[in-house]
Amino acid sequence: SIYLMSAFYVGVGIDHFRRPDWYVKIVPPFLQFEHELVLISGVFEVILGSMLLFPKLRYIAGNGLIILLILVYPANIFLAYTNGAALGTSPFIAWGRLPIQFIFIGLAYIHSKL
């Protein structure tokens, strides 16, 4: 599962550069520099996801991902607040992302201990 998790974060991180405008849509309006925030989060996803592949770096990677997931949580809250309209998705998906984020945090914690 560590390889799957690594591939997921690297893939999503790269996608932040391929389609930044898609991610900008869920940056909460109270934050400035939306485009830059999206790119920065993408950089960290690629770096931390890659670090998971190295046993000596997993503790740092896992804890870094936990921090990153907490920092981007307001984007998930904003998507839920719009009932999915921010991304043109359903309210079910928008609200369903909120608890799933905690699963990702738990997985990052588990992988930080491997």
N, C-alpha and C positions, 0 to 999 in steps of 0.2 A: 504493500500500500504506500510505502514511502516513495516509490518511483511514480506511482499514479499521482500522488499529492504534488511531487516536484513538477511533473509534466503539466498538471493543472495550473499551478501558479505561474510557471514560465509561460505557458500558452496564454493565460489571461493577461499577464504582464505585457507580452508582445502585442496583444490585441489593443491595449491602451494606446499604443503608437499607431496601429493600423486604423483604428476607428475612435479617435479621442472624442469626437463630437457626440458619440453615443453615450459615453461615460459622463461627459459634461452635463448632460440632461438631468442627471440625478445628484449633482453637487448641490447641496442646499443653498438657497439664495443668500443666506447670511454670510457665506464664505466668498472671498474675493479670489482672483487669480485661478478661476475654475480650470482652465486649460492646463496651467502649470501643475496644479494639484493632481490632475489626472495623470500627467506624464510622470510626476514624481512617484505616485503610487505604483505606476507600471514598472518603473525602475526597481523599486523595492521588491515588487512581486517576482521579477526576474532574478534579482540577486538572491533573495531569501529562498526562493524555490530551487535555485541551483545549489545553494549551500546545503540543502537537505540531503543531497547525494553524497556528502562527505561526512562520515560518522563523527569526526572531530569537530565539525561545525554545526551539527544538528541542534545542539542546545541553544546556540545563538540564533540559528535559523528559526527554530520553533518559537522561541520567545519573541523574536522579531516579528514573526507572522501574527502572533497573538496581539502585539501592540498595533500592527498594521490593521488587523481586522477590527480592533476597537476604534481606531482612528477613522476608518471608512464607514463605520456603522451609521453615522448620521445620513449617509447617502441612502442606505437601506430604509431608514426611518422616513426620509423625504419621499422615496418612491412609494412607501406604504401610505404616507399622508396624502399623496395624489391619487391613491387607489389604483396605481399602475399607469396613470395617464402620462406621467413623465417619460415613460419608455413605450407607451402604447401597448401595455400588457394588461392582463386581468388583475383585478383586486386580489384574487386567490394567490397568484404568483407573487404579487407585490408584498402582501402580508406574510406569505409563506417564507419569504426570504429572511424575515427577522429571526425566527427560531433556528433556521438552518445555519445562520452565522455563528450561533453558539456551538453547533456541532463542529464547524470548521475550527473554532477556537479550541475545543476539546481535542480534536485530532492533532492540531499543532502542538498542544501540550504533550500529548502521548508521544508524538514523534520527537519532541525535544528530549525525551528520556531514553531514546533508543541508542 
